[in-house]
Amino acid sequence: MTSEMTPDEEYEFYADPANREPVGPPRRRKANLTAPIPVRFPESVLDEVKKRAEADDRSVSSWIRRAVEHELNRSA
C-alpha cells in the first residue's frame, strides 16, 4: 500500500486476497514486563478500579500500573 492511494483505490487493492498476505518477518512485542504479582483488593476497591479502568478505556492491569507509576513519580 502507498499513501498516495485514495480510499477507493485502497479498497480495490485489498479486495484482492493476494494483497492481504503478510510481508516481511513477523514482529513480536517485547516482553518488557516482569512476572505477574498477585495482589488482592477488597471487593469494593476492585469494583471501583474496574469502573475507572473502563472509563479510561484501559485494562484493569494497565490502570493499576499507571496508578502505581503515578505514586512512584510523586515526591516523597
All heavy atoms as a GROMACS GRO file, in nm:
protein
  616
    1MET      N    1   0.083  -0.118   0.000
    1MET     CA    2   0.000   0.000   0.000
    1MET      C    3   0.088   0.124   0.000
    1MET      O    4   0.189   0.131   0.065
    1MET     CB    5  -0.090   0.000   0.123
    1MET     CG    6  -0.181   0.120   0.128
    1MET     SD    7  -0.275   0.121   0.280
    1MET     CE    8  -0.190   0.250   0.367
    2THR      N    9   0.048   0.222  -0.072
    2THR     CA   10   0.118   0.350  -0.069
    2THR      C   11   0.022   0.454  -0.014
    2THR      O   12  -0.099   0.440  -0.019
    2THR     CB   13   0.164   0.393  -0.210
    2THR    OG1   14   0.049   0.418  -0.289
    2THR    CG2   15   0.252   0.287  -0.273
    3SER      N   16   0.077   0.560   0.037
    3SER     CA   17  -0.008   0.664   0.095
    3SER      C   18  -0.072   0.750  -0.014
    3SER      O   19  -0.151   0.836   0.016
    3SER     CB   20   0.074   0.752   0.190
    3SER     OG   21   0.181   0.811   0.118
    4GLU      N   22  -0.035   0.724  -0.140
    4GLU     CA   23  -0.090   0.803  -0.248
    4GLU      C   24  -0.221   0.746  -0.301
    4GLU      O   25  -0.280   0.802  -0.393
    4GLU     CB   26   0.013   0.813  -0.361
    4GLU     CG   27   0.139   0.883  -0.315
    4GLU     CD   28   0.251   0.874  -0.418
    4GLU    OE1   29   0.226   0.824  -0.529
    4GLU    OE2   30   0.361   0.915  -0.386
    5MET      N   31  -0.268   0.636  -0.245
    5MET     CA   32  -0.394   0.576  -0.288
    5MET      C   33  -0.512   0.650  -0.226
    5MET      O   34  -0.504   0.694  -0.112
    5MET     CB   35  -0.403   0.429  -0.246
    5MET     CG   36  -0.318   0.336  -0.320
    5MET     SD   37  -0.363   0.169  -0.267
    5MET     CE   38  -0.233   0.075  -0.337
    6THR      N   39  -0.615   0.659  -0.302
    6THR     CA   40  -0.739   0.712  -0.248
    6THR      C   41  -0.806   0.599  -0.170
    6THR      O   42  -0.772   0.482  -0.188
    6THR     CB   43  -0.833   0.760  -0.360
    6THR    OG1   44  -0.873   0.646  -0.435
    6THR    CG2   45  -0.766   0.863  -0.448
    7PRO      N   46  -0.903   0.629  -0.085
    7PRO     CA   47  -0.973   0.522  -0.014
    7PRO      C   48  -1.036   0.420  -0.109
    7PRO      O   49  -1.034   0.300  -0.081
    7PRO     CB   50  -1.080   0.596   0.067
    7PRO     CG   51  -1.018   0.729   0.093
    7PRO     CD   52  -0.940   0.761  -0.033
    8ASP      N   53  -1.089   0.465  -0.222
    8ASP     CA   54  -1.148   0.371  -0.318
    8ASP      C   55  -1.041   0.281  -0.380
    8ASP      O   56  -1.063   0.161  -0.398
    8ASP     CB   57  -1.221   0.448  -0.429
    8ASP     CG   58  -1.350   0.511  -0.380
    8ASP    OD1   59  -1.404   0.463  -0.277
    8ASP    OD2   60  -1.396   0.608  -0.443
    9GLU      N   61  -0.925   0.339  -0.408
    9GLU     CA   62  -0.815   0.258  -0.462
    9GLU      C   63  -0.766   0.157  -0.359
    9GLU      O   64  -0.734   0.043  -0.394
    9GLU     CB   65  -0.700   0.350  -0.507
    9GLU     CG   66  -0.732   0.432  -0.629
    9GLU     CD   67  -0.628   0.539  -0.657
    9GLU    OE1   68  -0.558   0.584  -0.564
    9GLU    OE2   69  -0.619   0.579  -0.775
   10GLU      N   70  -0.759   0.198  -0.233
   10GLU     CA   71  -0.719   0.105  -0.127
   10GLU      C   72  -0.818  -0.010  -0.117
   10GLU      O   73  -0.780  -0.126  -0.102
   10GLU     CB   74  -0.709   0.177   0.007
   10GLU     CG   75  -0.589   0.267   0.018
   10GLU     CD   76  -0.580   0.334   0.154
   10GLU    OE1   77  -0.653   0.292   0.248
   10GLU    OE2   78  -0.504   0.430   0.166
   11TYR      N   79  -0.946   0.022  -0.126
   11TYR     CA   80  -1.049  -0.081  -0.120
   11TYR      C   81  -1.029  -0.182  -0.232
   11TYR      O   82  -1.032  -0.303  -0.208
   11TYR     CB   83  -1.188  -0.017  -0.128
   11TYR     CG   84  -1.299  -0.120  -0.126
   11TYR    CD1   85  -1.345  -0.172  -0.006
   11TYR    CD2   86  -1.356  -0.166  -0.245
   11TYR    CE1   87  -1.445  -0.268  -0.004
   11TYR    CE2   88  -1.456  -0.262  -0.243
   11TYR     CZ   89  -1.500  -0.313  -0.123
   11TYR     OH   90  -1.598  -0.408  -0.121
   12GLU      N   91  -1.008  -0.132  -0.350
   12GLU     CA   92  -0.987  -0.221  -0.465
   12GLU      C   93  -0.859  -0.303  -0.449
   12GLU      O   94  -0.856  -0.423  -0.479
   12GLU     CB   95  -0.980  -0.140  -0.596
   12GLU     CG   96  -1.112  -0.078  -0.636
   12GLU     CD   97  -1.220  -0.184  -0.663
   12GLU    OE1   98  -1.188  -0.290  -0.718
   12GLU    OE2   99  -1.336  -0.157  -0.626
   13PHE      N  100  -0.754  -0.239  -0.398
   13PHE     CA  101  -0.626  -0.308  -0.379
   13PHE      C  102  -0.641  -0.424  -0.282
   13PHE      O  103  -0.598  -0.536  -0.308
   13PHE     CB  104  -0.522  -0.207  -0.328
   13PHE     CG  105  -0.385  -0.265  -0.309
   13PHE    CD1  106  -0.300  -0.286  -0.416
   13PHE    CD2  107  -0.339  -0.298  -0.182
   13PHE    CE1  108  -0.174  -0.340  -0.399
   13PHE    CE2  109  -0.213  -0.351  -0.163
   13PHE     CZ  110  -0.130  -0.372  -0.271
   14TYR      N  111  -0.706  -0.399  -0.168
   14TYR     CA  112  -0.717  -0.503  -0.066
   14TYR      C  113  -0.833  -0.599  -0.092
   14TYR      O  114  -0.847  -0.698  -0.021
   14TYR     CB  115  -0.727  -0.440   0.073
   14TYR     CG  116  -0.596  -0.382   0.117
   14TYR    CD1  117  -0.578  -0.245   0.128
   14TYR    CD2  118  -0.487  -0.464   0.142
   14TYR    CE1  119  -0.456  -0.191   0.165
   14TYR    CE2  120  -0.365  -0.412   0.179
   14TYR     CZ  121  -0.350  -0.275   0.191
   14TYR     OH  122  -0.228  -0.223   0.227
   15ALA      N  123  -0.912  -0.573  -0.194
   15ALA     CA  124  -1.017  -0.669  -0.231
   15ALA      C  125  -0.954  -0.795  -0.289
   15ALA      O  126  -1.011  -0.904  -0.280
   15ALA     CB  127  -1.113  -0.605  -0.331
   16ASP      N  128  -0.835  -0.783  -0.344
   16ASP     CA  129  -0.762  -0.898  -0.398
   16ASP      C  130  -0.692  -0.969  -0.282
   16ASP      O  131  -0.605  -0.910  -0.216
   16ASP     CB  132  -0.660  -0.848  -0.500
   16ASP     CG  133  -0.582  -0.963  -0.564
   16ASP    OD1  134  -0.600  -1.079  -0.521
   16ASP    OD2  135  -0.503  -0.934  -0.655
   17PRO      N  136  -0.726  -1.096  -0.253
   17PRO     CA  137  -0.663  -1.166  -0.140
   17PRO      C  138  -0.511  -1.173  -0.149
   17PRO      O  139  -0.442  -1.178  -0.046
   17PRO     CB  140  -0.723  -1.307  -0.148
   17PRO     CG  141  -0.850  -1.291  -0.222
   17PRO     CD  142  -0.828  -1.177  -0.318
   18ALA      N  143  -0.456  -1.167  -0.269
   18ALA     CA  144  -0.310  -1.170  -0.285
   18ALA      C  145  -0.245  -1.048  -0.221
   18ALA      O  146  -0.129  -1.053  -0.181
   18ALA     CB  147  -0.273  -1.179  -0.432
   19ASN      N  148  -0.319  -0.939  -0.208
   19ASN     CA  149  -0.264  -0.817  -0.149
   19ASN      C  150  -0.284  -0.810   0.002
   19ASN      O  151  -0.254  -0.708   0.064
   19ASN     CB  152  -0.328  -0.694  -0.214
   19ASN     CG  153  -0.288  -0.682  -0.359
   19ASN    OD1  154  -0.180  -0.721  -0.397
   19ASN    ND2  155  -0.378  -0.631  -0.441
   20ARG      N  156  -0.337  -0.918   0.060
   20ARG     CA  157  -0.356  -0.921   0.205
   20ARG      C  158  -0.260  -1.016   0.273
   20ARG      O  159  -0.276  -1.049   0.388
   20ARG     CB  160  -0.500  -0.959   0.237
   20ARG     CG  161  -0.596  -0.847   0.206
   20ARG     CD  162  -0.736  -0.882   0.248
   20ARG     NE  163  -0.806  -0.928   0.128
   20ARG     CZ  164  -0.911  -1.009   0.129
   20ARG    NH1  165  -0.958  -1.055   0.241
   20ARG    NH2  166  -0.968  -1.044   0.016
   21GLU      N  167  -0.159  -1.064   0.200
   21GLU     CA  168  -0.060  -1.154   0.257
   21GLU      C  169   0.042  -1.073   0.338
   21GLU      O  170   0.087  -0.967   0.291
   21GLU     CB  171   0.013  -1.232   0.148
   21GLU     CG  172  -0.077  -1.329   0.074
   21GLU     CD  173  -0.126  -1.442   0.164
   21GLU    OE1  174  -0.046  -1.492   0.247
   21GLU    OE2  175  -0.244  -1.480   0.152
   22PRO      N  176   0.079  -1.122   0.458
   22PRO     CA  177   0.180  -1.051   0.536
   22PRO      C  178   0.313  -1.044   0.460
   22PRO      O  179   0.349  -1.136   0.389
   22PRO     CB  180   0.196  -1.135   0.662
   22PRO     CG  181   0.075  -1.222   0.666
   22PRO     CD  182   0.029  -1.239   0.524
   23VAL      N  183   0.382  -0.934   0.478
   23VAL     CA  184   0.510  -0.912   0.411
   23VAL      C  185   0.617  -0.893   0.518
   23VAL      O  186   0.595  -0.823   0.616
   23VAL     CB  187   0.504  -0.787   0.320
   23VAL    CG1  188   0.638  -0.760   0.257
   23VAL    CG2  189   0.397  -0.805   0.214
   24GLY      N  190   0.731  -0.958   0.498
   24GLY     CA  191   0.842  -0.940   0.590
   24GLY      C  192   0.833  -1.032   0.710
   24GLY      O  193   0.736  -1.106   0.726
   25PRO      N  194   0.936  -1.027   0.794
   25PRO     CA  195   0.937  -1.114   0.912
   25PRO      C  196   0.833  -1.069   1.014
   25PRO      O  197   0.799  -0.951   1.022
   25PRO     CB  198   1.080  -1.096   0.966
   25PRO     CG  199   1.124  -0.964   0.917
   25PRO     CD  200   1.054  -0.942   0.785
   26PRO      N  201   0.782  -1.165   1.094
   26PRO     CA  202   0.684  -1.125   1.196
   26PRO      C  203   0.748  -1.037   1.302
   26PRO      O  204   0.867  -1.050   1.332
   26PRO     CB  205   0.638  -1.259   1.255
   26PRO     CG  206   0.746  -1.354   1.224
   26PRO     CD  207   0.812  -1.307   1.097
   27ARG      N  208   0.671  -0.945   1.355
   27ARG     CA  209   0.719  -0.858   1.463
   27ARG      C  210   0.651  -0.902   1.591
   27ARG      O  211   0.530  -0.914   1.597
   27ARG     CB  212   0.689  -0.712   1.434
   27ARG     CG  213   0.764  -0.663   1.314
   27ARG     CD  214   0.756  -0.516   1.294
   27ARG     NE  215   0.623  -0.461   1.317
   27ARG     CZ  216   0.594  -0.334   1.304
   27ARG    NH1  217   0.687  -0.249   1.272
   27ARG    NH2  218   0.472  -0.290   1.325
   28ARG      N  219   0.728  -0.925   1.691
   28ARG     CA  220   0.676  -0.967   1.821
   28ARG      C  221   0.688  -0.852   1.919
   28ARG      O  222   0.782  -0.773   1.912
   28ARG     CB  223   0.753  -1.087   1.874
   28ARG     CG  224   0.755  -1.204   1.778
   28ARG     CD  225   0.629  -1.284   1.790
   28ARG     NE  226   0.638  -1.401   1.703
   28ARG     CZ  227   0.543  -1.435   1.618
   28ARG    NH1  228   0.432  -1.366   1.611
   28ARG    NH2  229   0.556  -1.541   1.544
   29ARG      N  230   0.593  -0.848   2.012
   29ARG     CA  231   0.603  -0.749   2.118
   29ARG      C  232   0.719  -0.785   2.208
   29ARG      O  233   0.747  -0.901   2.232
   29ARG     CB  234   0.476  -0.748   2.204
   29ARG     CG  235   0.358  -0.692   2.136
   29ARG     CD  236   0.244  -0.693   2.232
   29ARG     NE  237   0.128  -0.634   2.172
   29ARG     CZ  238   0.012  -0.622   2.232
   29ARG    NH1  239  -0.002  -0.664   2.354
   29ARG    NH2  240  -0.088  -0.568   2.170
   30LYS      N  241   0.784  -0.680   2.260
   30LYS     CA  242   0.890  -0.705   2.356
   30LYS      C  243   0.827  -0.734   2.490
   30LYS      O  244   0.732  -0.669   2.529
   30LYS     CB  245   0.981  -0.584   2.368
   30LYS     CG  246   1.067  -0.560   2.247
   30LYS     CD  247   1.179  -0.464   2.276
   30LYS     CE  248   1.133  -0.322   2.273
   30LYS     NZ  249   1.238  -0.224   2.294
   31ALA      N  250   0.881  -0.835   2.555
   31ALA     CA  251   0.832  -0.868   2.689
   31ALA      C  252   0.904  -0.777   2.788
   31ALA      O  253   1.004  -0.813   2.845
   31ALA     CB  254   0.857  -1.014   2.720
   32ASN      N  255   0.854  -0.654   2.806
   32ASN     CA  256   0.922  -0.562   2.896
   32ASN      C  257   0.857  -0.555   3.034
   32ASN      O  258   0.890  -0.470   3.114
   32ASN     CB  259   0.930  -0.422   2.834
   32ASN     CG  260   0.795  -0.368   2.796
   32ASN    OD1  261   0.694  -0.435   2.816
   32ASN    ND2  262   0.792  -0.250   2.742
   33LEU      N  263   0.765  -0.644   3.060
   33LEU     CA  264   0.704  -0.650   3.192
   33LEU      C  265   0.761  -0.770   3.266
   33LEU      O  266   0.800  -0.869   3.206
   33LEU     CB  267   0.552  -0.664   3.181
   33LEU     CG  268   0.480  -0.551   3.109
   33LEU    CD1  269   0.332  -0.584   3.096
   33LEU    CD2  270   0.499  -0.420   3.183
   34THR      N  271   0.762  -0.760   3.397
   34THR     CA  272   0.810  -0.871   3.480
   34THR      C  273   0.702  -0.975   3.495
   34THR      O  274   0.593  -0.962   3.440
   34THR     CB  275   0.852  -0.820   3.618
   34THR    OG1  276   0.738  -0.764   3.681
   34THR    CG2  277   0.963  -0.716   3.608
   35ALA      N  278   0.730  -1.075   3.573
   35ALA     CA  279   0.632  -1.179   3.602
   35ALA      C  280   0.514  -1.118   3.679
   35ALA      O  281   0.532  -1.021   3.752
   35ALA     CB  282   0.697  -1.289   3.684
   36PRO      N  283   0.395  -1.173   3.662
   36PRO     CA  284   0.279  -1.121   3.735
   36PRO      C  285   0.297  -1.130   3.886
   36PRO      O  286   0.360  -1.222   3.938
   36PRO     CB  287   0.165  -1.212   3.690
   36PRO     CG  288   0.212  -1.277   3.566
   36PRO     CD  289   0.361  -1.283   3.574
   37ILE      N  290   0.244  -1.030   3.956
   37ILE     CA  291   0.248  -1.027   4.102
   37ILE      C  292   0.104  -1.031   4.152
   37ILE      O  293   0.025  -0.942   4.120
   37ILE     CB  294   0.315  -0.898   4.153
   37ILE    CG1  295   0.459  -0.892   4.104
   37ILE    CG2  296   0.310  -0.891   4.304
   37ILE    CD1  297   0.527  -0.759   4.132
   38PRO      N  298   0.068  -1.135   4.227
   38PRO     CA  299  -0.069  -1.142   4.276
   38PRO      C  300  -0.095  -1.036   4.384
   38PRO      O  301  -0.018  -1.026   4.480
   38PRO     CB  302  -0.084  -1.284   4.331
   38PRO     CG  303   0.055  -1.330   4.354
   38PRO     CD  304   0.146  -1.252   4.264
   39VAL      N  305  -0.196  -0.957   4.364
   39VAL     CA  306  -0.236  -0.855   4.460
   39VAL      C  307  -0.385  -0.871   4.484
   39VAL      O  308  -0.461  -0.884   4.389
   39VAL     CB  309  -0.206  -0.713   4.406
   39VAL    CG1  310  -0.252  -0.606   4.504
   39VAL    CG2  311  -0.059  -0.697   4.376
   40ARG      N  312  -0.425  -0.867   4.609
   40ARG     CA  313  -0.568  -0.879   4.641
   40ARG      C  314  -0.621  -0.746   4.690
   40ARG      O  315  -0.553  -0.673   4.761
   40ARG     CB  316  -0.590  -0.986   4.748
   40ARG     CG  317  -0.555  -1.124   4.699
   40ARG     CD  318  -0.569  -1.224   4.811
   40ARG     NE  319  -0.524  -1.353   4.766
   40ARG     CZ  320  -0.598  -1.463   4.773
   40ARG    NH1  321  -0.717  -1.459   4.827
   40ARG    NH2  322  -0.551  -1.576   4.729
   41PHE      N  323  -0.742  -0.715   4.647
   41PHE     CA  324  -0.810  -0.593   4.689
   41PHE      C  325  -0.944  -0.629   4.752
   41PHE      O  326  -1.005  -0.730   4.715
   41PHE     CB  327  -0.839  -0.503   4.568
   41PHE     CG  328  -0.717  -0.450   4.499
   41PHE    CD1  329  -0.672  -0.506   4.381
   41PHE    CD2  330  -0.647  -0.343   4.552
   41PHE    CE1  331  -0.560  -0.457   4.316
   41PHE    CE2  332  -0.534  -0.293   4.488
   41PHE     CZ  333  -0.490  -0.351   4.371
   42PRO      N  334  -0.991  -0.545   4.843
   42PRO     CA  335  -1.128  -0.563   4.890
   42PRO      C  336  -1.224  -0.550   4.771
   42PRO      O  337  -1.194  -0.478   4.675
   42PRO     CB  338  -1.149  -0.449   4.991
   42PRO     CG  339  -1.012  -0.407   5.031
   42PRO     CD  340  -0.924  -0.434   4.912
   43GLU      N  341  -1.336  -0.618   4.776
   43GLU     CA  342  -1.431  -0.620   4.666
   43GLU      C  343  -1.471  -0.480   4.622
   43GLU      O  344  -1.478  -0.451   4.502
   43GLU     CB  345  -1.557  -0.699   4.707
   43GLU     CG  346  -1.651  -0.727   4.592
   43GLU     CD  347  -1.596  -0.834   4.499
   43GLU    OE1  348  -1.522  -0.922   4.544
   43GLU    OE2  349  -1.628  -0.826   4.381
   44SER      N  350  -1.495  -0.391   4.719
   44SER     CA  351  -1.539  -0.255   4.684
   44SER      C  352  -1.430  -0.179   4.609
   44SER      O  353  -1.458  -0.103   4.516
   44SER     CB  354  -1.581  -0.178   4.810
   44SER     OG  355  -1.471  -0.168   4.898
   45VAL      N  356  -1.304  -0.199   4.649
   45VAL     CA  357  -1.193  -0.132   4.581
   45VAL      C  358  -1.178  -0.187   4.439
   45VAL      O  359  -1.162  -0.111   4.343
   45VAL     CB  360  -1.060  -0.149   4.660
   45VAL    CG1  361  -0.942  -0.096   4.580
   45VAL    CG2  362  -1.070  -0.079   4.795
   46LEU      N  363  -1.186  -0.317   4.425
   46LEU     CA  364  -1.173  -0.378   4.292
   46LEU      C  365  -1.286  -0.332   4.200
   46LEU      O  366  -1.262  -0.303   4.082
   46LEU     CB  367  -1.172  -0.530   4.303
   46LEU     CG  368  -1.151  -0.606   4.172
   46LEU    CD1  369  -1.022  -0.562   4.104
   46LEU    CD2  370  -1.150  -0.755   4.197
   47ASP      N  371  -1.406  -0.322   4.254
   47ASP     CA  372  -1.518  -0.272   4.171
   47ASP      C  373  -1.491  -0.131   4.122
   47ASP      O  374  -1.516  -0.098   4.006
   47ASP     CB  375  -1.649  -0.275   4.251
   47ASP     CG  376  -1.700  -0.415   4.272
   47ASP    OD1  377  -1.655  -0.508   4.201
   47ASP    OD2  378  -1.787  -0.432   4.362
   48GLU      N  379  -1.439  -0.046   4.211
   48GLU     CA  380  -1.409   0.092   4.172
   48GLU      C  381  -1.295   0.097   4.070
   48GLU      O  382  -1.300   0.175   3.974
   48GLU     CB  383  -1.373   0.175   4.296
   48GLU     CG  384  -1.355   0.322   4.268
   48GLU     CD  385  -1.482   0.391   4.218
   48GLU    OE1  386  -1.594   0.345   4.249
   48GLU    OE2  387  -1.469   0.491   4.144
   49VAL      N  388  -1.194   0.013   4.089
   49VAL     CA  389  -1.083   0.006   3.992
   49VAL      C  390  -1.136  -0.035   3.855
   49VAL      O  391  -1.101   0.024   3.753
   49VAL     CB  392  -0.972  -0.091   4.041
   49VAL    CG1  393  -0.874  -0.123   3.929
   49VAL    CG2  394  -0.900  -0.034   4.161
   50LYS      N  395  -1.222  -0.135   3.852
   50LYS     CA  396  -1.279  -0.180   3.724
   50LYS      C  397  -1.359  -0.069   3.657
   50LYS      O  398  -1.350  -0.050   3.536
   50LYS     CB  399  -1.368  -0.304   3.746
   50LYS     CG  400  -1.289  -0.428   3.777
   50LYS     CD  401  -1.382  -0.546   3.803
   50LYS     CE  402  -1.305  -0.674   3.829
   50LYS     NZ  403  -1.394  -0.786   3.862
   51LYS      N  404  -1.437   0.004   3.737
   51LYS     CA  405  -1.517   0.114   3.680
   51LYS      C  406  -1.427   0.223   3.622
   51LYS      O  407  -1.450   0.272   3.513
   51LYS     CB  408  -1.608   0.175   3.788
   51LYS     CG  409  -1.737   0.101   3.809
   51LYS     CD  410  -1.834   0.186   3.886
   51LYS     CE  411  -1.832   0.142   4.030
   51LYS     NZ  412  -1.924   0.217   4.115
   52ARG      N  413  -1.324   0.258   3.697
   52ARG     CA  414  -1.234   0.364   3.649
   52ARG      C  415  -1.152   0.319   3.529
   52ARG      O  416  -1.126   0.397   3.438
   52ARG     CB  417  -1.143   0.411   3.762
   52ARG     CG  418  -1.223   0.485   3.868
   52ARG     CD  419  -1.135   0.544   3.972
   52ARG     NE  420  -1.217   0.606   4.075
   52ARG     CZ  421  -1.177   0.707   4.149
   52ARG    NH1  422  -1.058   0.759   4.130
   52ARG    NH2  423  -1.255   0.758   4.241
   53ALA      N  424  -1.110   0.193   3.528
   53ALA     CA  425  -1.036   0.141   3.413
   53ALA      C  426  -1.124   0.144   3.288
   53ALA      O  427  -1.080   0.184   3.180
   53ALA     CB  428  -0.987  -0.001   3.441
   54GLU      N  429  -1.248   0.104   3.304
   54GLU     CA  430  -1.340   0.106   3.190
   54GLU      C  431  -1.364   0.249   3.143
   54GLU      O  432  -1.367   0.275   3.022
   54GLU     CB  433  -1.473   0.041   3.228
   54GLU     CG  434  -1.566   0.026   3.110
   54GLU     CD  435  -1.693  -0.048   3.146
   54GLU    OE1  436  -1.691  -0.128   3.241
   54GLU    OE2  437  -1.794  -0.027   3.077
   55ALA      N  438  -1.378   0.341   3.236
   55ALA     CA  439  -1.399   0.482   3.199
   55ALA      C  440  -1.278   0.539   3.125
   55ALA      O  441  -1.294   0.625   3.038
   55ALA     CB  442  -1.428   0.565   3.324
   56ASP      N  443  -1.159   0.490   3.158
   56ASP     CA  444  -1.037   0.534   3.090
   56ASP      C  445  -1.006   0.451   2.967
   56ASP      O  446  -0.902   0.471   2.904
   56ASP     CB  447  -0.917   0.528   3.186
   56ASP     CG  448  -0.921   0.635   3.293
   56ASP    OD1  449  -1.004   0.727   3.282
   56ASP    OD2  450  -0.841   0.626   3.388
   57ASP      N  451  -1.091   0.355   2.934
   57ASP     CA  452  -1.072   0.264   2.821
   57ASP      C  453  -0.938   0.191   2.832
   57ASP      O  454  -0.860   0.185   2.739
   57ASP     CB  455  -1.081   0.340   2.688
   57ASP     CG  456  -1.100   0.246   2.570
   57ASP    OD1  457  -1.154   0.136   2.591
   57ASP    OD2  458  -1.061   0.284   2.458
   58ARG      N  459  -0.910   0.142   2.952
   58ARG     CA  460  -0.787   0.068   2.980
   58ARG      C  461  -0.823  -0.066   3.043
   58ARG      O  462  -0.932  -0.083   3.097
   58ARG     CB  463  -0.699   0.142   3.081
   58ARG     CG  464  -0.638   0.268   3.030
   58ARG     CD  465  -0.560   0.337   3.142
   58ARG     NE  466  -0.485   0.447   3.088
   58ARG     CZ  467  -0.358   0.438   3.052
   58ARG    NH1  468  -0.292   0.328   3.068
   58ARG    NH2  469  -0.296   0.543   3.001
   59SER      N  470  -0.728  -0.157   3.037
   59SER     CA  471  -0.747  -0.282   3.111
   59SER      C  472  -0.725  -0.251   3.259
   59SER      O  473  -0.663  -0.149   3.295
   59SER     CB  474  -0.648  -0.388   3.064
   59SER     OG  475  -0.517  -0.352   3.100
   60VAL      N  476  -0.774  -0.340   3.344
   60VAL     CA  477  -0.753  -0.322   3.488
   60VAL      C  478  -0.604  -0.322   3.519
   60VAL      O  479  -0.555  -0.238   3.595
   60VAL     CB  480  -0.827  -0.432   3.567
   60VAL    CG1  481  -0.787  -0.431   3.714
   60VAL    CG2  482  -0.978  -0.416   3.553
   61SER      N  483  -0.530  -0.413   3.458
   61SER     CA  484  -0.384  -0.418   3.483
   61SER      C  485  -0.317  -0.288   3.442
   61SER      O  486  -0.233  -0.235   3.515
   61SER     CB  487  -0.322  -0.534   3.404
   61SER     OG  488  -0.369  -0.656   3.453
   62SER      N  489  -0.353  -0.238   3.324
   62SER     CA  490  -0.293  -0.114   3.276
   62SER      C  491  -0.327   0.002   3.368
   62SER      O  492  -0.242   0.086   3.398
   62SER     CB  493  -0.341  -0.086   3.134
   62SER     OG  494  -0.299   0.040   3.090
   63TRP      N  495  -0.451   0.006   3.414
   63TRP     CA  496  -0.493   0.114   3.503
   63TRP      C  497  -0.415   0.108   3.634
   63TRP      O  498  -0.368   0.210   3.685
   63TRP     CB  499  -0.644   0.105   3.528
   63TRP     CG  500  -0.699   0.227   3.591
   63TRP    CD1  501  -0.751   0.336   3.527
   63TRP    CD2  502  -0.707   0.256   3.731
   63TRP    NE1  503  -0.789   0.431   3.619
   63TRP    CE2  504  -0.764   0.384   3.745
   63TRP    CE3  505  -0.671   0.186   3.846
   63TRP    CZ2  506  -0.786   0.442   3.869
   63TRP    CZ3  507  -0.692   0.245   3.969
   63TRP    CH2  508  -0.750   0.371   3.980
   64ILE      N  509  -0.398  -0.012   3.689
   64ILE     CA  510  -0.324  -0.027   3.814
   64ILE      C  511  -0.177   0.010   3.794
   64ILE      O  512  -0.117   0.079   3.877
   64ILE     CB  513  -0.339  -0.170   3.871
   64ILE    CG1  514  -0.484  -0.193   3.917
   64ILE    CG2  515  -0.241  -0.195   3.985
   64ILE    CD1  516  -0.517  -0.336   3.952
   65ARG      N  517  -0.117  -0.033   3.682
   65ARG     CA  518   0.023   0.004   3.654
   65ARG      C  519   0.039   0.155   3.650
   65ARG      O  520   0.133   0.212   3.706
   65ARG     CB  521   0.070  -0.058   3.522
   65ARG     CG  522   0.117  -0.202   3.534
   65ARG     CD  523   0.193  -0.246   3.410
   65ARG     NE  524   0.112  -0.244   3.292
   65ARG     CZ  525   0.033  -0.344   3.252
   65ARG    NH1  526   0.027  -0.454   3.324
   65ARG    NH2  527  -0.038  -0.334   3.142
   66ARG      N  528  -0.056   0.222   3.582
   66ARG     CA  529  -0.047   0.368   3.572
   66ARG      C  530  -0.060   0.432   3.710
   66ARG      O  531   0.011   0.528   3.742
   66ARG     CB  532  -0.156   0.421   3.479
   66ARG     CG  533  -0.139   0.569   3.449
   66ARG     CD  534  -0.243   0.620   3.356
   66ARG     NE  535  -0.374   0.607   3.420
   66ARG     CZ  536  -0.484   0.658   3.373
   66ARG    NH1  537  -0.483   0.723   3.259
   66ARG    NH2  538  -0.599   0.643   3.435
   67ALA      N  539  -0.150   0.381   3.793
   67ALA     CA  540  -0.168   0.437   3.928
   67ALA      C  541  -0.040   0.418   4.011
   67ALA      O  542   0.002   0.509   4.083
   67ALA     CB  543  -0.287   0.371   3.997
   68VAL      N  544   0.022   0.302   3.999
   68VAL     CA  545   0.146   0.276   4.073
   68VAL      C  546   0.257   0.368   4.022
   68VAL      O  547   0.332   0.428   4.102
   68VAL     CB  548   0.187   0.127   4.062
   68VAL    CG1  549   0.327   0.105   4.115
   68VAL    CG2  550   0.087   0.039   4.136
   69GLU      N  551   0.269   0.382   3.889
   69GLU     CA  552   0.371   0.471   3.833
   69GLU      C  553   0.349   0.615   3.879
   69GLU      O  554   0.444   0.686   3.910
   69GLU     CB  555   0.370   0.463   3.680
   69GLU     CG  556   0.425   0.333   3.627
   69GLU     CD  557   0.396   0.312   3.479
   69GLU    OE1  558   0.332   0.398   3.416
   69GLU    OE2  559   0.437   0.207   3.428
   70HIS      N  560   0.223   0.657   3.885
   70HIS     CA  561   0.192   0.792   3.933
   70HIS      C  562   0.241   0.810   4.076
   70HIS      O  563   0.303   0.911   4.109
   70HIS     CB  564   0.040   0.815   3.925
   70HIS     CG  565  -0.002   0.945   3.985
   70HIS    ND1  566   0.014   1.065   3.920
   70HIS    CD2  567  -0.059   0.974   4.105
   70HIS    CE1  568  -0.032   1.162   3.997
   70HIS    NE2  569  -0.076   1.110   4.110
   71GLU      N  570   0.217   0.712   4.160
   71GLU     CA  571   0.259   0.722   4.301
   71GLU      C  572   0.411   0.719   4.312
   71GLU      O  573   0.469   0.787   4.396
   71GLU     CB  574   0.197   0.609   4.384
   71GLU     CG  575   0.051   0.631   4.411
   71GLU     CD  576   0.025   0.761   4.488
   71GLU    OE1  577   0.093   0.787   4.590
   71GLU    OE2  578  -0.061   0.838   4.444
   72LEU      N  579   0.477   0.641   4.227
   72LEU     CA  580   0.623   0.635   4.234
   72LEU      C  581   0.687   0.765   4.187
   72LEU      O  582   0.797   0.800   4.232
   72LEU     CB  583   0.675   0.517   4.149
   72LEU     CG  584   0.644   0.378   4.204
   72LEU    CD1  585   0.687   0.272   4.103
   72LEU    CD2  586   0.710   0.356   4.338
   73ASN      N  587   0.622   0.836   4.097
   73ASN     CA  588   0.675   0.963   4.047
   73ASN      C  589   0.645   1.080   4.139
   73ASN      O  590   0.701   1.188   4.124
   73ASN     CB  591   0.619   0.993   3.908
   73ASN     CG  592   0.676   0.900   3.804
   73ASN    OD1  593   0.787   0.851   3.817
   73ASN    ND2  594   0.599   0.871   3.701
   74ARG      N  595   0.556   1.058   4.234
   74ARG     CA  596   0.518   1.164   4.328
   74ARG      C  597   0.633   1.190   4.425
   74ARG      O  598   0.703   1.098   4.468
   74ARG     CB  599   0.395   1.118   4.406
   74ARG     CG  600   0.329   1.223   4.487
   74ARG     CD  601   0.195   1.172   4.537
   74ARG     NE  602   0.209   1.049   4.616
   74ARG     CZ  603   0.193   1.044   4.747
   74ARG    NH1  604   0.160   1.150   4.815
   74ARG    NH2  605   0.206   0.929   4.812
   75SER      N  606   0.653   1.315   4.457
   75SER     CA  607   0.758   1.350   4.552
   75SER      C  608   0.726   1.292   4.689
   75SER      O  609   0.613   1.304   4.737
   75SER     CB  610   0.771   1.501   4.565
   75SER     OG  611   0.804   1.558   4.442
   76ALA      N  612   0.825   1.232   4.752
   76ALA     CA  613   0.804   1.171   4.883
   76ALA      C  614   0.812   1.274   4.992
   76ALA      O  615   0.866   1.378   4.983
   76ALA     CB  616   0.905   1.062   4.907
   0.00000   0.00000   0.00000
